[in-house]
């Protein structure tokens, strides 16, 4: 009779439990994708309505041609909802987890780009090459109609 006492769950196992199955991992990754996407939307609207910026994504640039932050926001939210919705529906599949990890990694890279851009923006805006970039095909600026356009963001 060799009975062992049950092991009490530790704090570590309580943290790991949500990641024990694929469905839970995908849901957590979907939440991260949604949060990072909304941060990207906020920063994009902030910079495009105040100082303008180079937008290399041709789809986003096409939405910005409407000169409406609301159109850009609706488009971004709709595409994110479509993507995470698909992942949520197939969350038990290996492909959903792979897609969610790839989406998180891409958005993490985008977040690191935003951090660099924000940190360098004041220096960049003083560079003569910045003035040339204002006339480039990727440069977009969306006036807000509230007298705030042209404000320099440090």
C-alpha positions as CSV (number, residue, x, y, z in Angstrom):
1,X,0.0,0.0,0.0
2,X,2.0,2.8,-1.3
3,X,-0.4,5.8,-1.3
4,X,1.0,9.2,-2.2
5,X,-0.6,12.4,-1.0
6,X,-2.0,14.4,-3.9
7,X,0.2,17.2,-5.0
8,X,-1.2,20.7,-4.4
9,X,-1.3,22.8,-7.5
10,X,1.5,25.3,-7.6
11,X,1.3,28.9,-8.8
12,X,3.3,27.8,-11.9
13,X,0.8,25.1,-12.9
14,X,-2.1,27.6,-12.4
15,X,-0.3,29.9,-14.9
16,X,0.4,27.1,-17.4
17,X,-3.2,25.6,-17.2
18,X,-4.7,28.0,-19.8
19,X,-2.1,26.9,-22.3
20,X,-2.5,23.2,-21.7
21,X,-4.7,22.7,-24.8
22,X,-4.6,24.1,-28.3
23,X,-8.0,25.9,-28.2
24,X,-7.0,27.9,-25.1
25,X,-3.6,28.9,-26.7
26,X,-5.3,30.0,-29.8
27,X,-7.8,32.2,-27.8
28,X,-5.0,33.8,-25.9
29,X,-3.1,34.5,-29.2
30,X,-6.3,35.9,-30.8
31,X,-6.6,38.3,-27.8
32,X,-3.0,39.4,-28.3
33,X,-3.6,39.9,-32.1
34,X,-6.7,42.0,-31.4
35,X,-4.9,44.2,-28.8
36,X,-1.8,44.8,-31.0
37,X,-4.0,45.5,-34.0
38,X,-6.0,48.1,-32.1
39,X,-2.7,49.7,-30.8
40,X,-1.6,49.8,-34.5
41,X,-4.8,51.4,-35.5
42,X,-4.6,54.0,-32.8
43,X,-1.0,55.0,-33.6
44,X,-1.7,55.0,-37.4
45,X,-4.7,57.4,-36.9
46,X,-2.7,59.5,-34.5
47,X,0.2,60.0,-36.8
48,X,-1.7,60.2,-40.1
49,X,-4.0,62.9,-38.8
50,X,-1.3,65.0,-37.1
51,X,1.9,64.8,-39.1
52,X,1.3,62.4,-41.9
53,X,3.4,59.3,-42.4
54,X,4.7,56.9,-45.0
55,X,2.3,54.0,-45.3
56,X,3.8,51.0,-47.1
57,X,0.7,48.8,-46.9
58,X,-1.1,49.5,-50.2
59,X,-4.5,48.4,-48.8
60,X,-4.2,50.7,-45.8
61,X,-3.1,53.5,-48.1
62,X,-6.1,52.9,-50.3
63,X,-8.4,53.2,-47.3
64,X,-6.6,56.4,-46.3
65,X,-7.4,58.0,-49.6
66,X,-10.9,58.4,-48.4
67,X,-9.5,61.0,-45.9
68,X,-11.6,59.6,-43.1
69,X,-10.2,58.1,-39.9
70,X,-13.6,56.4,-39.4
71,X,-13.3,54.6,-42.8
72,X,-9.8,53.5,-41.9
73,X,-11.0,52.3,-38.4
74,X,-13.9,50.4,-39.8
75,X,-11.8,48.7,-42.4
76,X,-9.1,47.8,-39.9
77,X,-11.6,46.4,-37.3
78,X,-13.5,44.5,-40.0
79,X,-10.3,42.8,-41.3
80,X,-9.1,42.0,-37.8
81,X,-12.5,40.6,-36.9
82,X,-12.5,38.5,-40.0
83,X,-9.1,37.1,-39.4
84,X,-9.5,36.3,-35.7
85,X,-13.0,35.1,-36.3
86,X,-11.7,32.5,-38.7
87,X,-9.0,31.5,-36.2
88,X,-11.6,31.2,-33.4
89,X,-13.9,29.0,-35.5
90,X,-11.0,26.6,-36.3
91,X,-9.2,27.0,-33.0
92,X,-8.9,23.3,-32.4
93,X,-6.9,22.8,-35.6
94,X,-3.1,22.8,-35.8
95,X,-3.4,25.4,-38.7
96,X,-5.3,27.8,-36.4
97,X,-2.5,27.7,-33.8
98,X,0.2,28.1,-36.5
99,X,-1.7,31.0,-38.0
100,X,-2.2,32.6,-34.6
101,X,1.5,32.3,-33.7
102,X,2.5,33.8,-37.1
103,X,-0.1,36.6,-36.7
104,X,1.3,37.4,-33.2
105,X,4.9,37.4,-34.4
106,X,4.1,39.7,-37.4
107,X,2.3,42.1,-35.1
108,X,5.1,42.0,-32.5
109,X,7.5,43.0,-35.2
110,X,5.1,45.8,-36.2
111,X,4.9,46.9,-32.5
112,X,8.8,47.0,-32.4
113,X,8.7,49.1,-35.6
114,X,6.2,51.5,-34.0
115,X,8.5,51.9,-30.9
116,X,11.4,52.7,-33.2
117,X,9.3,55.1,-35.3
118,X,8.0,56.9,-32.2
119,X,11.5,57.2,-30.7
120,X,13.0,58.5,-34.0
121,X,10.1,60.7,-35.2
122,X,11.4,64.0,-33.7
123,X,14.8,63.4,-35.3
124,X,13.4,62.2,-38.6
125,X,11.1,65.2,-39.0
126,X,14.1,67.5,-38.8
127,X,15.9,65.7,-41.5
128,X,15.9,67.2,-45.0
129,X,15.1,63.8,-46.5
130,X,11.8,63.9,-44.5
131,X,10.7,66.9,-46.5
132,X,11.4,64.9,-49.7
133,X,9.4,62.0,-48.3
134,X,6.4,64.3,-47.9
135,X,6.1,64.3,-51.7
136,X,6.6,60.5,-52.0
137,X,3.9,58.1,-53.3
138,X,3.6,56.4,-49.9
139,X,3.1,59.5,-47.8
140,X,-0.4,60.0,-46.5
141,X,-1.9,62.7,-44.3
142,X,-5.5,62.9,-43.2
143,X,-6.6,66.3,-42.0
144,X,-9.0,66.0,-39.0
145,X,-11.1,69.1,-39.8
146,X,-10.7,70.2,-36.2
147,X,-7.7,72.5,-36.7
148,X,-5.3,69.9,-35.3
149,X,-3.5,68.9,-38.5
150,X,0.1,69.8,-38.7
151,X,0.8,69.3,-34.9
152,X,4.2,67.8,-34.4
153,X,4.2,64.7,-32.3
154,X,7.5,64.3,-30.4
